[in-house]
């Protein structure tokens, strides 16, 4: 069992006991393949006999509708949006992630607060403030950073769902068209992720490759975590 560790004070109004589950985070920019890999990892872990739960940004029933409406209207300020996402994260952490970990589940998180920090800083937030907001965040057992270059991301967007307003950073007008704005915005995000990877000890996985070798590397890292847990 692992004693709960937080980046700051955690939740001061509740005591965290040991949690036998494992929190595994997949991080990375837009269209890097996180959702695909989460699905594959969930099936693999369940086939191995583990109970699995998954979560991701903007999935809290408390905030999801409001966040979706805010993004459609483009009416909220950047700091307000940042705190809106923090509320989403806090609700999912307290009411989904922590209970699942206490029940012994493997929790797969499609992004964590690191993505929110990266987005906030690119949009002009003070880096120290952005980090302090998440002092209640639980430290993951393993954070896997899927890193892909901008040309790879562009190709996946072109042959996939296409460019959208937010993933292209059009709210901060990186450029006057979706394509150029996407390239600039994603480059800035990657720059922030490079800092975060060093600060928070991410394991970097080359996501420029096809699905299968990326999945194999992810499985290898998680298998090592499982084996390590058996020996402690």
N, C-alpha and C positions, 0 to 999 in steps of 0.2 A: 504494500500500500504506500501511496505517496502523500505526504502532508501537503495541504493546499499552500501554494506560494503565489503571492500577488506582486505586481510591479510597484504598488504603493500600499495604501491602507486597507485595500480590499473593501468588503462591506462591513462598516464598523458596527452595524446593528445586529449582526449575526455571527456566530462562531462556526468556523469551518472545521469539520473533522476530517480524518483521513478519507481519501477517495480512491477506490481500487481501479476505477476506469482510467482511460488514457485520452487526452485531448491532442489531436493531430490536426494541424492547420496547413492548408494549401494556400499559398500566397502567389501573387503575380499580377501582371497588368491585364487589361481587357483582351479577350480572345486568345489567351495563352493556353487554354485547354483544361482549366481547373474543374469545371463541371463534369466533363467527360471522365477525367481521372477519378473524381469523387465517386461516380457511379461504378467504375470498375473496382475501385478499392473496397467499396461497400460490399459488393458481391463476393469478392475474394475473402474478405474478413468473415462474412457470414458463412461462407462455405467452410472456413476453418473453424467454425463453431463459436465465434464471438458475437455478442450482441452489439449492434451498431446503430447510432443515431447520427443524423447530419443536420447542419444548419448553415446559414450564410447571411450576408448583409441584407438588411431590409426585409426580414422575414418574421419580425415580431408582430403578433396580432394587435399589440397595443399601438404600434406606430406605422405599420405598413401602408395602410390606406392613406394616412396623412402625408407620409413621405411621397407616395405616388402622386397625390394631388399637388403637393408643393413643387415637384419636378415638372408637372404639366403646366403649372401657372407661371413658373419662374418669378415668383413674387417675394420669396424670402431672402434675406441677406445671407452672406456666406457664413458668418458666425452662427446665425440661427440654424442654418442647415447642418452645420457641423455638430451642434448640440442635439439636433433632432436625431442624427445618426448615432450619437453617443447614447441617447435614450433607448434607441432600438437595440444597440449592443448590450446595454446594461440589463434590459428586460430579458433578452435571450440568454445572457450569461446566468442570471439568477434563477430563471424559471425553466430553462431547458438544459443548458450545458451542465451546470453544477448538479442538478438532480440526476441527470443521466450518468455523470461520473460517479456519483455516490452509489448508484445502482450497478456499477461495474461495466458500463457501456464503453465502447470505443466511440468517441465523438469526432466526426470528421467535419471540420469547419471550412467551408468555401470562402476564404478570406477571413480576416480577423480585424482587430482595430488598426493594425499596421497599414492596411489599405486606406483607411479613413485618414490616418495621419498624413500619408503620402499625398492624397488628394487635397487635404486642407492646406498643406504647405505650398503645393503648386498653385493654389488659389490665394496665396498671400498670408496664410496664418503664421503666427510666430511659432517656430519649431518647439521651443520649450513649453509654451502654453498647450500646444496640441498634444504633447506627450503627457503633461500633468493631468489633462482631462481624464486619461485612462489609468489613473492610479488604482482604480478598483479592479482592473483586469487581471484575470487568472493567468499565470504563466503556463503556456502549453508544454506538453511533454516533448513535442517535436514540431518544428515549423519547416515545411518544405517549400522552397521558393522556386516556382517554375519561371525560368528566365528565357525570354525569346527576344530576338532583335526586332526592330521596327519593321523591316521588310517582310519578315515572317508574319507579323501581326497584320500588316496590310493585306497580304495575300489571303489570309484566313478571313478577313472581313469582306474582301471583294468576292470570294467564292462561298461565303457563308451568309450571314444575316445582313450584311451591309453596314455602312457607317451610321451611327446615330448621334444625336445632339450632345449628350453628356459624355459618351465615350470619346468624342472628338474634342472635348473641352471648348465647345462653342460658347458656353456661358461666360468664358473669360476671353473669348475672341482671340484664340491663338493665331488664327488666320481667317480670311474671308470666305473660305470654303471648307467643306467637311474633310476632304482628303488631306490637305495641307495642315489643317488644324489637328487632325488625328495624329499625324506624324510628329508634330511639335509637342502636343500634349503627352503622348505616350513616351516620347523621349525624356520629357521632364519627369514623368512618373518613374521610369526606369532609373533615372539618376537618384531619385529619393529612395527607391528600393535598394539600391546599392549601399547607401548609408545605413538603412535599416537592417540589411542583411548582416552587416558587421556588428552593429550595436546589439542586435537581439539574437545573434548566433543562428541565423537561418542556415539550413542545408540547401545549397543551390543545385538545381537540376536543370540540365540543358533541355529546354522545351522547344528548340528549333527542329528537333527530330520528330519522326512519326510517333503515333500514339503508343505502339508496343514497347519500344525501348525506354520511353519515359515511364511507362507503367512498371516495367521491370525494375528500374532504378528506385521508384517509389516503394515498391514491395520490398526491395532489399533493405531500405532504410527502416521501414516499419518492422520487418522481421527482426532486425538487429535490436530494435527497441523492445520487442516482445521477449527475445532471448535474454536481454539484459535484465528485464523485470523478473525473469525466472531465477536468476542467480542472486538477487538481492533480498 
